[in-house]
Amino acid sequence: MGVSPTRRIIAVTTELYWLTLTALMTALFWVPYVLNRIAIAGLGGALAGTSPTSEGHSAWANRAIKAHANAIENLAIFAPVVLTAHLLNISNGATRAAVVVYFFARLIHFVVYSAAIPAARTLAFTAGWLAQIAIIASILRWI
């Protein structure tokens, strides 16, 4: 059976693919610090409805909570920019590279923030920010 003539097929571009992976990754960043909470407080303690920012986490888990919050804040910029480029049919070498760089920059940022490696954290954050700027520059036809 074929596709209905009224149904529009949307191709998953490189940009949309990596945006989706980035959203999934960000959605999973809570897992390590919740596992830490379970290890420290037990399953009952973790399910007691305590806030993720409450006491009872390891130092690395507290940093992971902050890294997760930072990833969400940046996803709020990255996603609309990628979607705007898609709606405007803007896809080029810069946008395709930028979404991949952004994904790995944010993954590295989460890991090094959690591990308390400040210089690498700053470099990873900057790489992600530059990736966002590259997509914006493509939208504005600056590159």
N, CA, C and O of each residue as an XYZ file, in Angstrom:
572
protein
N       0.831     -1.159      0.000
C       0.000      0.000      0.000
C       0.886      1.236      0.000
O       1.868      1.289      0.741
N       0.561      2.223     -0.811
C       1.366      3.429     -0.948
C       1.031      4.469      0.097
O       0.131      4.294      0.919
N       1.774      5.550      0.044
C       1.566      6.673      0.950
C       0.404      7.499      0.430
O       0.298      7.749     -0.771
N      -0.448      7.913      1.318
C      -1.593      8.742      0.958
C      -1.110     10.011      0.265
O      -0.123     10.607      0.696
N      -1.803     10.443     -0.823
C      -1.360     11.645     -1.529
C      -1.441     12.910     -0.658
O      -0.782     13.905     -0.960
N      -2.225     12.882      0.396
C      -2.329     14.050      1.263
C      -1.266     14.049      2.353
O      -1.110     15.041      3.066
N      -0.550     12.973      2.489
C       0.487     12.851      3.505
C       1.816     13.365      2.949
O       2.243     12.955      1.870
N       2.455     14.250      3.678
C       3.738     14.795      3.255
C       4.853     14.001      3.918
O       4.845     13.807      5.134
N       5.790     13.552      3.139
C       6.936     12.806      3.668
C       8.058     13.797      3.936
O       8.474     14.536      3.043
N       8.540     13.808      5.161
C       9.624     14.699      5.548
C      10.901     13.882      5.655
O      10.986     12.919      6.418
N      11.879     14.285      4.880
C      13.165     13.598      4.920
C      13.908     13.984      6.192
O      13.902     15.147      6.596
N      14.535     13.019      6.808
C      15.354     13.296      7.981
C      16.725     13.729      7.477
O      17.514     12.920      6.990
N      16.981     15.000      7.604
C      18.260     15.553      7.177
C      19.321     15.254      8.225
O      19.012     14.819      9.335
N      20.557     15.489      7.863
C      21.654     15.341      8.819
C      21.399     16.211     10.049
O      21.614     15.782     11.182
N      20.941     17.429      9.811
C      20.705     18.361     10.912
C      19.601     17.860     11.845
O      19.749     17.921     13.066
N      18.507     17.370     11.288
C      17.416     16.858     12.126
C      17.822     15.582     12.860
O      17.429     15.368     14.006
N      18.605     14.742     12.199
C      19.082     13.510     12.824
C      19.914     13.830     14.069
O      19.683     13.261     15.136
N      20.880     14.739     13.929
C      21.751     15.072     15.052
C      21.024     15.897     16.104
O      21.365     15.815     17.284
N      20.038     16.685     15.711
C      19.207     17.373     16.698
C      18.460     16.347     17.548
O      18.375     16.484     18.769
N      17.929     15.332     16.900
C      17.203     14.287     17.622
C      18.130     13.532     18.569
O      17.761     13.264     19.713
N      19.327     13.187     18.104
C      20.296     12.519     18.983
C      20.688     13.413     20.161
O      20.859     12.932     21.281
N      20.829     14.708     19.903
C      21.185     15.647     20.966
C      20.064     15.737     21.997
O      20.325     15.762     23.200
N      18.827     15.785     21.531
C      17.687     15.818     22.456
C      17.632     14.533     23.287
O      17.380     14.582     24.491
N      17.866     13.397     22.655
C      17.880     12.123     23.378
C      18.991     12.094     24.411
O      18.776     11.697     25.556
N      20.169     12.514     24.007
C      21.299     12.525     24.937
C      20.986     13.422     26.135
O      21.220     13.036     27.280
N      20.464     14.606     25.873
C      20.130     15.536     26.952
C      19.060     14.936     27.866
O      19.095     15.114     29.083
N      18.120     14.229     27.264
C      17.050     13.590     28.040
C      17.579     12.474     28.933
O      16.926     12.110     29.911
N      18.741     11.931     28.619
C      19.317     10.833     29.404
C      20.383     11.279     30.408
O      20.875     10.462     31.186
N      20.741     12.557     30.400
C      21.789     13.030     31.304
C      21.429     12.903     32.781
O      22.318     12.975     33.630
N      20.170     12.718     33.110
C      19.766     12.554     34.510
C      20.136     11.179     35.061
O      20.260     11.014     36.274
N      20.313     10.202     34.194
C      20.505      8.824     34.636
C      21.712      8.658     35.575
O      21.556      8.043     36.630
N      22.900      9.172     35.246
C      24.029      8.940     36.163
C      23.804      9.496     37.566
O      24.136      8.834     38.549
N      23.247     10.700     37.675
C      23.102     11.246     39.028
C      21.945     10.620     39.794
O      21.954     10.619     41.025
N      20.965     10.098     39.104
C      19.910      9.357     39.814
C      20.455      8.008     40.289
O      20.117      7.556     41.383
N      21.279      7.376     39.491
C      21.913      6.130     39.935
C      22.794      6.389     41.155
O      22.862      5.564     42.066
N      23.466      7.541     41.167
C      24.260      7.899     42.331
C      23.364      8.096     43.544
O      23.712      7.681     44.650
N      22.235      8.714     43.347
C      21.279      8.925     44.450
C      20.793      7.580     44.990
O      20.683      7.404     46.203
N      20.505      6.636     44.101
C      20.083      5.301     44.525
C      21.198      4.613     45.304
O      20.943      3.968     46.321
N      22.442      4.750     44.825
C      23.579      4.120     45.506
C      23.766      4.690     46.911
O      24.156      3.966     47.827
N      23.493      5.966     47.084
C      23.705      6.607     48.387
C      22.496      6.455     49.304
O      22.643      6.115     50.478
N      21.297      6.706     48.768
C      20.094      6.737     49.615
C      19.254      5.477     49.506
O      18.278      5.314     50.239
N      19.625      4.588     48.601
C      18.805      3.410     48.367
C      17.641      3.748     47.448
O      17.326      4.918     47.230
N      17.016      2.728     46.922
C      15.911      2.943     45.994
C      14.770      3.710     46.656
O      14.190      4.613     46.053
N      14.452      3.348     47.892
C      13.381      4.046     48.612
C      13.686      5.520     48.806
O      12.812      6.372     48.645
N      14.914      5.812     49.147
C      15.319      7.203     49.330
C      15.270      7.987     48.037
O      14.886      9.156     48.021
N      15.662      7.337     46.952
C      15.635      8.012     45.650
C      14.206      8.242     45.178
O      13.922      9.223     44.490
N      13.306      7.330     45.551
C      11.909      7.459     45.134
C      11.076      8.311     46.088
O       9.880      8.496     45.866
N      11.693      8.829     47.143
C      10.969      9.591     48.164
C      10.552     10.979     47.694
O       9.927     11.728     48.445
N      10.889     11.318     46.478
C      10.462     12.603     45.940
C      11.379     13.759     46.277
O      10.961     14.916     46.245
N      12.618     13.460     46.597
C      13.554     14.540     46.896
C      13.968     15.235     45.607
O      13.945     14.648     44.525
N      14.335     16.466     45.747
C      14.777     17.271     44.608
C      16.148     16.788     44.138
O      16.958     16.338     44.949
N      16.414     16.880     42.829
C      17.745     16.498     42.350
C      18.847     17.354     42.957
O      20.006     16.940     42.999
N      18.493     18.537     43.425
C      19.513     19.419     43.999
C      19.642     19.261     45.509
O      20.416     19.974     46.149
N      18.886     18.328     46.076
C      18.984     18.121     47.517
C      20.316     17.464     47.868
O      21.017     16.932     47.007
N      20.636     17.517     49.140
C      21.876     16.890     49.585
C      21.774     15.381     49.435
O      20.679     14.822     49.360
N      22.905     14.745     49.392
C      22.910     13.299     49.316
C      23.490     12.763     48.029
O      23.366     11.572     47.741
N      24.122     13.620     47.250
C      24.803     13.174     46.042
C      26.310     13.273     46.249
O      26.787     14.031     47.094
N      27.030     12.515     45.485
C      28.480     12.664     45.437
C      28.795     13.991     44.768
O      27.943     14.570     44.094
N      30.012     14.470     44.953
C      30.413     15.748     44.346
C      30.281     15.694     42.822
O      29.816     16.653     42.205
N      30.690     14.572     42.214
C      30.590     14.475     40.763
C      29.127     14.511     40.316
O      28.815     15.075     39.267
N      28.229     13.913     41.104
C      26.818     13.897     40.740
C      26.214     15.295     40.837
O      25.371     15.666     40.019
N      26.639     16.068     41.830
C      26.184     17.462     41.914
C      26.629     18.252     40.688
O      25.886     19.088     40.174
N      27.850     17.979     40.225
C      28.317     18.646     39.003
C      27.546     18.138     37.784
O      27.271     18.910     36.865
N      27.196     16.857     37.765
C      26.407     16.305     36.656
C      25.030     16.961     36.590
O      24.509     17.201     35.501
N      24.446     17.248     37.736
C      23.157     17.946     37.771
C      23.295     19.318     37.115
O      22.439     19.726     36.329
N      24.372     20.025     37.440
C      24.606     21.354     36.851
C      24.897     21.244     35.356
O      24.443     22.081     34.577
N      25.642     20.226     34.952
C      25.929     20.024     33.532
C      24.652     19.716     32.764
O      24.480     20.177     31.636
N      23.754     18.941     33.366
C      22.475     18.621     32.733
C      21.649     19.891     32.553
O      21.080     20.119     31.486
N      21.585     20.713     33.590
C      20.847     21.977     33.497
C      21.430     22.858     32.396
O      20.688     23.491     31.644
N      22.752     22.899     32.304
C      23.404     23.689     31.264
C      23.084     23.138     29.878
O      22.892     23.905     28.935
N      23.025     21.824     29.750
C      22.694     21.201     28.458
C      21.267     21.572     28.043
O      21.008     21.843     26.871
N      20.357     21.581     28.996
C      18.967     21.953     28.697
C      18.894     23.418     28.265
O      18.207     23.750     27.300
N      19.599     24.285     28.977
C      19.615     25.708     28.625
C      20.130     25.918     27.204
O      19.596     26.744     26.465
N      21.148     25.184     26.828
C      21.718     25.337     25.496
C      20.880     24.662     24.422
O      20.859     25.112     23.276
N      20.191     23.587     24.784
C      19.280     22.939     23.834
C      18.153     23.892     23.451
O      17.627     23.826     22.340
N      17.784     24.779     24.379
C      16.735     25.762     24.107
C      17.160     26.765     23.038
O      16.307     27.425     22.444
N      18.438     26.888     22.787
C      18.943     27.728     21.699
C      19.187     26.879     20.455
O      18.792     27.247     19.348
N      19.839     25.748     20.652
C      20.235     24.887     19.536
C      19.035     24.378     18.731
O      19.034     24.458     17.502
N      18.030     23.863     19.408
C      16.887     23.267     18.701
C      16.162     24.258     17.789
O      15.940     23.945     16.619
N      15.785     25.444     18.281
C      15.097     26.378     17.384
C      15.960     26.829     16.204
O      15.451     27.068     15.109
N      17.264     26.941     16.437
C      18.158     27.352     15.353
C      18.205     26.274     14.273
O      18.118     26.580     13.084
N      18.341     25.019     14.682
C      18.363     23.914     13.714
C      17.015     23.823     12.990
O      16.977     23.631     11.775
N      15.925     23.958     13.722
C      14.598     23.881     13.106
C      14.345     25.055     12.157
O      13.709     24.886     11.117
N      14.838     26.234     12.512
C      14.716     27.393     11.620
C      15.473     27.138     10.324
O      14.950     27.388      9.238
N      16.693     26.646     10.431
C      17.474     26.327      9.227
C      16.735     25.300      8.372
O      16.705     25.407      7.146
N      16.145     24.312      9.025
C      15.408     23.277      8.281
C      14.198     23.886      7.569
O      13.962     23.609      6.393
N      13.442     24.705      8.276
C      12.254     25.323      7.668
C      12.609     26.223      6.493
O      11.838     26.356      5.543
N      13.784     26.838      6.570
C      14.249     27.703      5.483
C      15.014     26.932      4.410
O      15.537     27.512      3.459
N      15.066     25.602      4.586
C      15.765     24.725      3.628
C      17.246     25.085      3.508
O      17.815     25.074      2.417
N      17.852     25.401      4.641
C      19.277     25.728      4.673
C      20.030     24.528      5.223
O      19.904     24.172      6.395
N      20.798     23.931      4.365
C      21.636     22.802      4.737
C      22.892     22.878      3.892
O      22.838     22.799      2.665
N      24.012     23.031      4.554
C      25.280     23.120      3.829
C      26.362     22.441      4.662
O      26.084     21.888      5.727
N      27.555     22.488      4.184
C      28.651     21.853      4.911
C      28.809     22.389      6.323
O      29.115     21.637      7.249
N      28.600     23.692      6.487
C      28.742     24.301      7.806
C      27.660     23.814      8.762
O      27.960     23.501      9.915
N      26.414     23.744      8.312
C      25.333     23.309      9.207
C      25.452     21.831      9.531
O      25.197     21.409     10.660
N      25.843     21.042      8.530
C      25.990     19.601      8.787
C      27.137     19.324      9.750
O      27.015     18.467     10.626
N      28.226     20.025      9.601
C      29.357     19.849     10.525
C      29.002     20.383     11.914
O      29.360     19.782     12.927
N      28.303     21.507     11.953
C      27.991     22.150     13.225
C      27.128     21.273     14.131
O      27.349     21.239     15.341
N      26.153     20.567     13.566
C      25.287     19.737     14.413
C      26.054     18.558     15.009
O      25.787     18.147     16.139
N      26.991     18.024     14.260
C      27.820     16.919     14.772
C      28.768     17.447     15.851
O      28.915     16.837     16.910
N      29.402     18.571     15.574
C      30.301     19.182     16.562
C      29.531     19.503     17.838
O      30.019     19.254     18.940
N      28.325     20.058     17.689
C      27.525     20.419     18.855
C      27.240     19.191     19.719
O      27.408     19.229     20.938
N      26.809     18.102     19.080
C      26.502     16.875     19.822
C      27.700     16.429     20.663
O      27.573     16.207     21.867
N      28.854     16.302     20.025
C      30.026     15.802     20.742
C      30.567     16.821     21.737
O      31.095     16.439     22.782
N      30.447     18.102     21.434
C      30.871     19.133     22.381
C      30.034     19.052     23.650
O      30.569     19.169     24.753
N      28.721     18.853     23.505
C      27.852     18.767     24.673
C      28.089     17.477     25.453
O      28.013     17.477     26.682
N      28.374     16.388     24.761
C      28.694     15.133     25.443
C      29.991     15.285     26.249
O      30.060     14.893     27.414
N      30.997     15.850     25.619
C      32.273     16.071     26.306
C      32.068     17.040     27.468
O      32.619     16.835     28.549
N      31.283     18.086     27.254
C      31.018     19.055     28.320
C      30.418     18.369     29.544
O      30.833     18.632     30.672
N      29.436     17.487     29.320
C      28.811     16.778     30.434
C      29.833     15.927     31.192
O      29.871     15.936     32.423
N      30.644     15.207     30.457
C      31.625     14.311     31.080
C      32.679     15.093     31.852
O      32.968     14.770     33.004
N      33.259     16.122     31.230
C      34.346     16.840     31.900
C      33.828     17.756     33.008
O      34.540     18.009     33.980
N      32.601     18.253     32.874
C      32.005     19.028     33.969
C      31.807     18.106     35.174
O      32.149     18.464     36.301
N      31.256     16.926     34.928
C      31.035     15.962     36.010
C      32.352     15.527     36.655
O      32.409     15.272     37.857
N      33.397     15.447     35.852
C      34.710     15.007     36.340
C      35.557     16.155     36.887
O      36.692     15.937     37.313
N      35.018     17.369     36.878
C      35.722     18.551     37.398
C      37.026     18.840     36.660
O      38.085     18.979     37.273
N      36.931     18.928     35.340
C      38.087     19.293     34.518
C      37.754     20.640     33.864
O      37.242     20.677     32.745
N      38.045     21.749     34.564
C      37.542     23.056     34.143
C      38.001     23.527     32.763
O      37.189     24.057     32.004
N      39.271     23.352     32.417
C      39.745     23.844     31.120
C      39.038     23.114     29.981
O      38.620     23.741     29.008
N      38.904     21.809     30.094
C      38.216     21.035     29.054
C      36.738     21.406     29.006
O      36.136     21.440     27.933
N      36.163     21.682     30.155
C      34.759     22.097     30.213
C      34.553     23.380     29.419
O      33.609     23.489     28.636
N      35.437     24.346     29.624
C      35.328     25.622     28.915
C      35.519     25.436     27.417
O      34.800     26.039     26.620
N      36.475     24.613     27.031
C      36.714     24.361     25.609
C      35.517     23.661     24.955
O      35.131     24.005     23.838
N      34.938     22.692     25.644
C      33.774     21.982     25.099
C      32.579     22.920     24.977
O      31.865     22.894     23.975
N      32.362     23.745     25.992
C      31.264     24.709     25.933
C      31.456     25.650     24.745
O      30.515     25.922     23.999
N      32.679     26.141     24.578
C      32.976     27.074     23.490
C      32.768     26.417     22.132
O      32.252     27.052     21.211
N      33.158     25.167     21.998
C      32.946     24.453     20.722
C      31.457     24.350     20.405
O      31.049     24.552     19.261
N      30.650     24.038     21.408
C      29.203     23.970     21.202
C      28.618     25.320     20.832
O      27.755     25.413     19.959
N      29.088     26.367     21.495
C      28.616     27.722     21.203
C      28.987     28.116     19.781
O      28.160     28.676     19.061
N      30.218     27.833     19.368
C      30.642     28.146     17.996
C      29.824     27.372     16.968
O      29.546     27.886     15.885
N      29.440     26.153     17.296
C      28.590     25.372     16.387
C      27.236     26.055     16.217
O      26.707     26.122     15.107
N      26.677     26.560     17.311
C      25.417     27.300     17.214
C      25.582     28.541     16.337
O      24.722     28.836     15.506
N      26.672     29.255     16.521
C      26.939     30.467     15.747
C      27.093     30.136     14.264
O      26.657     30.910     13.412
N      27.703     29.004     13.950
C      27.858     28.607     12.544
C      26.493     28.395     11.881
O      26.294     28.783     10.730
N      25.564     27.786     12.600
C      24.223     27.571     12.039
C      23.501     28.905     11.881
O      22.860     29.157     10.861
N      23.609     29.753     12.894
C      22.988     31.084     12.813
C      23.584     31.872     11.652
O      22.851     32.529     10.915
N      24.889     31.816     11.481
C      25.556     32.514     10.382
C      25.052     31.990      9.020
O      24.919     32.756      8.066
N      24.776     30.687      8.946
C      24.231     30.128      7.708
C      22.812     30.649      7.455
O      22.455     30.957      6.318
N      22.021     30.742      8.498
C      20.655     31.260      8.362
C      20.692     32.712      7.882
O      19.909     33.114      7.022
N      21.604     33.483      8.445
C      21.722     34.895      8.089
C      22.510     35.128      6.813
O      22.730     36.269      6.405
N      22.936     34.035      6.183
C      23.696     34.064      4.934
C      25.042     34.775      5.085
O      25.542     35.397      4.147
N      25.615     34.670      6.281
C      26.934     35.225      6.509
C      28.018     34.262      6.045
O      29.153     34.666      5.791
N      27.661     32.987      5.935
C      28.614     32.007      5.386
C      27.888     31.134      4.374
O      28.493     30.239      3.784
